[in-house]
Amino acid sequence: MQCVIYKGDRKADTYLYVECEGDFSRVPDSLLQLLGNLEQVMTLELHPERTLARADPEQVREHLRRQGFYLQLPPETRDPVL
């Protein structure tokens, strides 16, 4: 399964995965507005042997199949004061 990854200019370290370049037809308008202007980061093939730095590839494939997109959120940061 091929996917295209985009980042928005409003949410740091947040990435939107879709199956086809420029096809945001299954992505809610409210999410697109929240992300702002999208910039393509990369295109890659998701296969069973593929690993991703911050996402489970099987979960990404499942979300792409079921809802047409996958949203990768930034990792949780811990407050260094606590």
A tleap script that builds the chain and sets N, CA, C and O, in Angstrom:
source leaprc.protein.ff14SB
mol = sequence {
  NMET GLN CYS VAL ILE TYR LYS GLY ASP ARG
  LYS ALA ASP THR TYR LEU TYR VAL GLU CYS
  GLU GLY ASP PHE SER ARG VAL PRO ASP SER
  LEU LEU GLN LEU LEU GLY ASN LEU GLU GLN
  VAL MET THR LEU GLU LEU HIE PRO GLU ARG
  THR LEU ALA ARG ALA ASP PRO GLU GLN VAL
  ARG GLU HIE LEU ARG ARG GLN GLY PHE TYR
  LEU GLN LEU PRO PRO GLU THR ARG ASP PRO
  VAL CLEU
}
set mol.1.N position { 0.848 -1.179 0.000 }
set mol.1.CA position { 0.000 0.000 0.000 }
set mol.1.C position { 0.892 1.240 0.000 }
set mol.1.O position { 1.790 1.365 0.833 }
set mol.2.N position { 0.648 2.134 -0.915 }
set mol.2.CA position { 1.396 3.381 -0.991 }
set mol.2.C position { 0.687 4.436 -0.155 }
set mol.2.O position { -0.540 4.437 -0.047 }
set mol.3.N position { 1.468 5.331 0.435 }
set mol.3.CA position { 0.858 6.455 1.138 }
set mol.3.C position { 1.726 7.693 0.951 }
set mol.3.O position { 2.922 7.618 0.674 }
set mol.4.N position { 1.067 8.832 1.116 }
set mol.4.CA position { 1.727 10.124 0.993 }
set mol.4.C position { 1.570 10.822 2.338 }
set mol.4.O position { 0.487 10.825 2.923 }
set mol.5.N position { 2.658 11.412 2.821 }
set mol.5.CA position { 2.670 12.036 4.137 }
set mol.5.C position { 2.809 13.551 3.970 }
set mol.5.O position { 3.644 14.039 3.209 }
set mol.6.N position { 1.969 14.270 4.701 }
set mol.6.CA position { 1.955 15.731 4.673 }
set mol.6.C position { 2.141 16.272 6.082 }
set mol.6.O position { 1.797 15.613 7.064 }
set mol.7.N position { 2.685 17.471 6.170 }
set mol.7.CA position { 2.714 18.200 7.440 }
set mol.7.C position { 2.023 19.535 7.218 }
set mol.7.O position { 2.076 20.115 6.133 }
set mol.8.N position { 1.375 20.004 8.274 }
set mol.8.CA position { 0.704 21.291 8.202 }
set mol.8.C position { 1.572 22.384 8.798 }
set mol.8.O position { 2.558 22.102 9.478 }
set mol.9.N position { 1.206 23.624 8.544 }
set mol.9.CA position { 1.995 24.735 9.078 }
set mol.9.C position { 1.460 25.268 10.410 }
set mol.9.O position { 1.982 26.252 10.934 }
set mol.10.N position { 0.429 24.630 10.960 }
set mol.10.CA position { -0.149 25.108 12.221 }
set mol.10.C position { 0.126 24.197 13.408 }
set mol.10.O position { 0.050 24.649 14.551 }
set mol.11.N position { 0.440 22.940 13.177 }
set mol.11.CA position { 0.651 21.980 14.263 }
set mol.11.C position { 2.004 21.305 14.081 }
set mol.11.O position { 2.179 20.497 13.169 }
set mol.12.N position { 2.957 21.632 14.941 }
set mol.12.CA position { 4.299 21.064 14.841 }
set mol.12.C position { 4.275 19.555 15.098 }
set mol.12.O position { 3.515 19.069 15.936 }
set mol.13.N position { 5.103 18.840 14.378 }
set mol.13.CA position { 5.272 17.386 14.544 }
set mol.13.C position { 3.980 16.594 14.382 }
set mol.13.O position { 3.832 15.525 14.973 }
set mol.14.N position { 3.052 17.105 13.594 }
set mol.14.CA position { 1.799 16.423 13.298 }
set mol.14.C position { 1.780 16.128 11.802 }
set mol.14.O position { 2.003 17.018 10.981 }
set mol.15.N position { 1.509 14.868 11.456 }
set mol.15.CA position { 1.584 14.437 10.066 }
set mol.15.C position { 0.294 13.748 9.643 }
set mol.15.O position { -0.303 12.991 10.409 }
set mol.16.N position { -0.120 14.019 8.430 }
set mol.16.CA position { -1.323 13.442 7.846 }
set mol.16.C position { -0.916 12.479 6.739 }
set mol.16.O position { -0.234 12.868 5.791 }
set mol.17.N position { -1.331 11.231 6.859 }
set mol.17.CA position { -1.059 10.203 5.868 }
set mol.17.C position { -2.324 9.984 5.044 }
set mol.17.O position { -3.408 9.822 5.603 }
set mol.18.N position { -2.193 9.979 3.731 }
set mol.18.CA position { -3.301 9.649 2.826 }
set mol.18.C position { -2.785 8.667 1.775 }
set mol.18.O position { -1.578 8.529 1.580 }
set mol.19.N position { -3.708 7.990 1.104 }
set mol.19.CA position { -3.300 6.975 0.126 }
set mol.19.C position { -2.787 7.566 -1.181 }
set mol.19.O position { -1.835 7.048 -1.763 }
set mol.20.N position { -3.405 8.640 -1.644 }
set mol.20.CA position { -3.055 9.207 -2.951 }
set mol.20.C position { -2.662 10.671 -2.801 }
set mol.20.O position { -3.255 11.409 -2.015 }
set mol.21.N position { -1.667 11.073 -3.556 }
set mol.21.CA position { -1.195 12.449 -3.509 }
set mol.21.C position { -2.331 13.437 -3.787 }
set mol.21.O position { -3.023 13.349 -4.802 }
set mol.22.N position { -2.501 14.373 -2.860 }
set mol.22.CA position { -3.493 15.426 -3.031 }
set mol.22.C position { -4.933 15.010 -2.813 }
set mol.22.O position { -5.835 15.826 -3.001 }
set mol.23.N position { -5.182 13.758 -2.420 }
set mol.23.CA position { -6.564 13.293 -2.220 }
set mol.23.C position { -6.936 13.413 -0.748 }
set mol.23.O position { -6.621 12.538 0.059 }
set mol.24.N position { -7.605 14.499 -0.416 }
set mol.24.CA position { -8.052 14.741 0.955 }
set mol.24.C position { -9.572 14.589 1.075 }
set mol.24.O position { -10.181 15.099 2.016 }
set mol.25.N position { -10.174 13.891 0.120 }
set mol.25.CA position { -11.631 13.778 0.061 }
set mol.25.C position { -12.224 13.077 1.284 }
set mol.25.O position { -13.379 13.332 1.625 }
set mol.26.N position { -11.477 12.211 1.947 }
set mol.26.CA position { -11.995 11.495 3.120 }
set mol.26.C position { -11.504 12.109 4.434 }
set mol.26.O position { -11.793 11.583 5.508 }
set mol.27.N position { -10.772 13.206 4.355 }
set mol.27.CA position { -10.269 13.885 5.550 }
set mol.27.C position { -11.277 14.966 5.933 }
set mol.27.O position { -11.649 15.785 5.092 }
set mol.28.N position { -11.723 14.981 7.183 }
set mol.28.CA position { -12.699 16.000 7.597 }
set mol.28.C position { -12.163 17.418 7.370 }
set mol.28.O position { -10.991 17.701 7.620 }
set mol.29.N position { -13.040 18.295 6.896 }
set mol.29.CA position { -12.659 19.684 6.661 }
set mol.29.C position { -12.117 20.342 7.922 }
set mol.29.O position { -11.183 21.141 7.856 }
set mol.30.N position { -12.699 20.009 9.067 }
set mol.30.CA position { -12.247 20.622 10.322 }
set mol.30.C position { -10.791 20.250 10.625 }
set mol.30.O position { -10.041 21.068 11.158 }
set mol.31.N position { -10.391 19.026 10.289 }
set mol.31.CA position { -9.008 18.609 10.497 }
set mol.31.C position { -8.077 19.337 9.529 }
set mol.31.O position { -6.993 19.775 9.915 }
set mol.32.N position { -8.496 19.461 8.290 }
set mol.32.CA position { -7.684 20.183 7.305 }
set mol.32.C position { -7.477 21.635 7.724 }
set mol.32.O position { -6.383 22.181 7.578 }
set mol.33.N position { -8.529 22.254 8.242 }
set mol.33.CA position { -8.412 23.638 8.701 }
set mol.33.C position { -7.480 23.740 9.903 }
set mol.33.O position { -6.709 24.693 10.013 }
set mol.34.N position { -7.547 22.772 10.796 }
set mol.34.CA position { -6.697 22.754 11.979 }
set mol.34.C position { -5.221 22.630 11.601 }
set mol.34.O position { -4.363 23.242 12.237 }
set mol.35.N position { -4.924 21.837 10.563 }
set mol.35.CA position { -3.536 21.625 10.142 }
set mol.35.C position { -2.979 22.802 9.355 }
set mol.35.O position { -1.769 23.029 9.358 }
set mol.36.N position { -3.839 23.549 8.686 }
set mol.36.CA position { -3.384 24.689 7.890 }
set mol.36.C position { -2.904 24.255 6.519 }
set mol.36.O position { -3.362 23.246 5.982 }
set mol.37.N position { -1.977 25.022 5.951 }
set mol.37.CA position { -1.436 24.688 4.633 }
set mol.37.C position { -0.597 23.419 4.728 }
set mol.37.O position { 0.276 23.300 5.588 }
set mol.38.N position { -0.871 22.479 3.841 }
set mol.38.CA position { -0.181 21.198 3.869 }
set mol.38.C position { 0.979 21.183 2.890 }
set mol.38.O position { 0.882 21.690 1.772 }
set mol.39.N position { 2.075 20.591 3.335 }
set mol.39.CA position { 3.264 20.419 2.510 }
set mol.39.C position { 3.600 18.932 2.468 }
set mol.39.O position { 3.692 18.278 3.507 }
set mol.40.N position { 3.779 18.411 1.272 }
set mol.40.CA position { 4.123 16.992 1.136 }
set mol.40.C position { 5.526 16.758 1.669 }
set mol.40.O position { 6.469 17.464 1.309 }
set mol.41.N position { 5.652 15.751 2.539 }
set mol.41.CA position { 6.928 15.421 3.154 }
set mol.41.C position { 7.578 14.249 2.430 }
set mol.41.O position { 8.765 14.295 2.109 }
set mol.42.N position { 6.805 13.201 2.173 }
set mol.42.CA position { 7.344 12.027 1.486 }
set mol.42.C position { 6.242 11.104 1.016 }
set mol.42.O position { 5.092 11.199 1.446 }
set mol.43.N position { 6.622 10.210 0.122 }
set mol.43.CA position { 5.762 9.129 -0.337 }
set mol.43.C position { 6.487 7.836 0.003 }
set mol.43.O position { 7.695 7.725 -0.206 }
set mol.44.N position { 5.767 6.875 0.519 }
set mol.44.CA position { 6.402 5.596 0.824 }
set mol.44.C position { 5.442 4.440 0.647 }
set mol.44.O position { 4.225 4.618 0.601 }
set mol.45.N position { 6.003 3.274 0.551 }
set mol.45.CA position { 5.243 2.035 0.408 }
set mol.45.C position { 5.119 1.407 1.793 }
set mol.45.O position { 6.126 1.154 2.455 }
set mol.46.N position { 3.891 1.156 2.230 }
set mol.46.CA position { 3.651 0.496 3.513 }
set mol.46.C position { 3.456 -0.993 3.257 }
set mol.46.O position { 2.430 -1.412 2.720 }
set mol.47.N position { 4.421 -1.766 3.636 }
set mol.47.CA position { 4.332 -3.221 3.499 }
set mol.47.C position { 4.643 -3.837 4.857 }
set mol.47.O position { 5.133 -3.137 5.743 }
set mol.48.N position { 4.372 -5.127 5.045 }
set mol.48.CA position { 4.536 -5.741 6.373 }
set mol.48.C position { 5.929 -5.580 6.993 }
set mol.48.O position { 6.050 -5.560 8.217 }
set mol.49.N position { 6.965 -5.465 6.188 }
set mol.49.CA position { 8.322 -5.335 6.724 }
set mol.49.C position { 8.703 -3.886 7.038 }
set mol.49.O position { 9.743 -3.638 7.648 }
set mol.50.N position { 7.881 -2.946 6.633 }
set mol.50.CA position { 8.174 -1.515 6.811 }
set mol.50.C position { 8.088 -1.140 8.287 }
set mol.50.O position { 7.173 -1.564 8.992 }
set mol.51.N position { 9.041 -0.348 8.743 }
set mol.51.CA position { 8.963 0.221 10.088 }
set mol.51.C position { 8.861 1.737 9.949 }
set mol.51.O position { 9.348 2.322 8.982 }
set mol.52.N position { 8.230 2.346 10.918 }
set mol.52.CA position { 8.090 3.796 10.960 }
set mol.52.C position { 8.597 4.288 12.310 }
set mol.52.O position { 8.473 3.587 13.314 }
set mol.53.N position { 9.158 5.471 12.338 }
set mol.53.CA position { 9.769 5.997 13.561 }
set mol.53.C position { 8.765 6.200 14.694 }
set mol.53.O position { 9.046 5.849 15.840 }
set mol.54.N position { 7.599 6.763 14.383 }
set mol.54.CA position { 6.660 7.114 15.458 }
set mol.54.C position { 5.251 6.581 15.251 }
set mol.54.O position { 4.307 7.056 15.883 }
set mol.55.N position { 5.105 5.609 14.382 }
set mol.55.CA position { 3.764 5.049 14.146 }
set mol.55.C position { 3.885 3.562 13.868 }
set mol.55.O position { 4.906 3.086 13.371 }
set mol.56.N position { 2.839 2.847 14.193 }
set mol.56.CA position { 2.750 1.420 13.914 }
set mol.56.C position { 2.261 1.259 12.473 }
set mol.56.O position { 1.139 1.658 12.161 }
set mol.57.N position { 3.081 0.684 11.590 }
set mol.57.CA position { 2.694 0.596 10.180 }
set mol.57.C position { 1.376 -0.152 9.943 }
set mol.57.O position { 0.621 0.204 9.038 }
set mol.58.N position { 1.098 -1.171 10.738 }
set mol.58.CA position { -0.169 -1.894 10.571 }
set mol.58.C position { -1.347 -1.003 10.946 }
set mol.58.O position { -2.388 -1.038 10.290 }
set mol.59.N position { -1.189 -0.217 11.983 }
set mol.59.CA position { -2.248 0.711 12.391 }
set mol.59.C position { -2.460 1.776 11.312 }
set mol.59.O position { -3.597 2.152 11.026 }
set mol.60.N position { -1.379 2.257 10.721 }
set mol.60.CA position { -1.487 3.247 9.643 }
set mol.60.C position { -2.246 2.639 8.470 }
set mol.60.O position { -3.163 3.267 7.941 }
set mol.61.N position { -1.880 1.429 8.053 }
set mol.61.CA position { -2.574 0.762 6.942 }
set mol.61.C position { -4.055 0.572 7.242 }
set mol.61.O position { -4.905 0.796 6.380 }
set mol.62.N position { -4.356 0.161 8.461 }
set mol.62.CA position { -5.759 -0.060 8.851 }
set mol.62.C position { -6.559 1.247 8.800 }
set mol.62.O position { -7.682 1.266 8.296 }
set mol.63.N position { -5.994 2.319 9.311 }
set mol.63.CA position { -6.682 3.618 9.269 }
set mol.63.C position { -6.876 4.086 7.828 }
set mol.63.O position { -7.930 4.623 7.489 }
set mol.64.N position { -5.875 3.888 6.988 }
set mol.64.CA position { -6.007 4.281 5.586 }
set mol.64.C position { -7.127 3.505 4.907 }
set mol.64.O position { -7.908 4.072 4.142 }
set mol.65.N position { -7.204 2.212 5.187 }
set mol.65.CA position { -8.268 1.378 4.594 }
set mol.65.C position { -9.651 1.795 5.096 }
set mol.65.O position { -10.584 1.948 4.308 }
set mol.66.N position { -9.775 1.976 6.404 }
set mol.66.CA position { -11.094 2.230 7.003 }
set mol.66.C position { -11.580 3.662 6.851 }
set mol.66.O position { -12.733 3.891 6.485 }
set mol.67.N position { -10.703 4.637 7.131 }
set mol.67.CA position { -11.183 6.023 7.139 }
set mol.67.C position { -10.539 6.903 6.079 }
set mol.67.O position { -10.948 8.049 5.896 }
set mol.68.N position { -9.539 6.383 5.380 }
set mol.68.CA position { -8.944 7.137 4.281 }
set mol.68.C position { -7.795 8.048 4.660 }
set mol.68.O position { -7.218 8.711 3.798 }
set mol.69.N position { -7.452 8.089 5.953 }
set mol.69.CA position { -6.322 8.903 6.399 }
set mol.69.C position { -5.843 8.398 7.752 }
set mol.69.O position { -6.547 7.665 8.447 }
set mol.70.N position { -4.642 8.801 8.105 }
set mol.70.CA position { -4.089 8.516 9.432 }
set mol.70.C position { -3.443 9.800 9.923 }
set mol.70.O position { -2.724 10.456 9.170 }
set mol.71.N position { -3.686 10.167 11.165 }
set mol.71.CA position { -3.115 11.372 11.750 }
set mol.71.C position { -2.072 10.960 12.786 }
set mol.71.O position { -2.391 10.302 13.776 }
set mol.72.N position { -0.824 11.354 12.545 }
set mol.72.CA position { 0.254 11.085 13.501 }
set mol.72.C position { 0.463 12.325 14.337 }
set mol.72.O position { 0.849 13.374 13.822 }
set mol.73.N position { 0.209 12.205 15.630 }
set mol.73.CA position { 0.353 13.319 16.556 }
set mol.73.C position { 1.761 13.354 17.131 }
set mol.73.O position { 2.456 12.338 17.124 }
set mol.74.N position { 2.193 14.513 17.631 }
set mol.74.CA position { 3.528 14.585 18.219 }
set mol.74.C position { 3.605 13.739 19.482 }
set mol.74.O position { 2.592 13.496 20.139 }
set mol.75.N position { 4.808 13.294 19.817 }
set mol.75.CA position { 4.943 12.517 21.056 }
set mol.75.C position { 4.610 13.400 22.249 }
set mol.75.O position { 4.800 14.616 22.219 }
set mol.76.N position { 4.112 12.764 23.290 }
set mol.76.CA position { 3.796 13.517 24.505 }
set mol.76.C position { 5.103 13.986 25.137 }
set mol.76.O position { 6.080 13.241 25.208 }
set mol.77.N position { 5.099 15.217 25.587 }
set mol.77.CA position { 6.279 15.740 26.256 }
set mol.77.C position { 5.989 15.810 27.749 }
set mol.77.O position { 4.870 16.103 28.171 }
set mol.78.N position { 6.995 15.542 28.516 }
set mol.78.CA position { 6.835 15.605 29.971 }
set mol.78.C position { 7.383 16.936 30.469 }
set mol.78.O position { 8.387 17.443 29.970 }
set mol.79.N position { 6.713 17.473 31.441 }
set mol.79.CA position { 7.145 18.730 32.012 }
set mol.79.C position { 8.420 18.480 32.829 }
set mol.79.O position { 8.385 17.719 33.796 }
set mol.80.N position { 9.547 19.110 32.455 }
set mol.80.CA position { 10.795 18.859 33.165 }
set mol.80.C position { 10.786 19.335 34.619 }
set mol.80.O position { 11.645 18.940 35.408 }
set mol.81.N position { 9.820 20.177 34.970 }
set mol.81.CA position { 9.744 20.685 36.341 }
set mol.81.C position { 9.143 19.634 37.271 }
set mol.81.O position { 9.459 19.613 38.461 }
set mol.82.N position { 8.287 18.767 36.749 }
set mol.82.CA position { 7.608 17.774 37.602 }
set mol.82.C position { 8.477 16.611 37.933 }
set mol.82.O position { 8.047 15.699 38.639 }
savepdb mol mol.pdb
quit
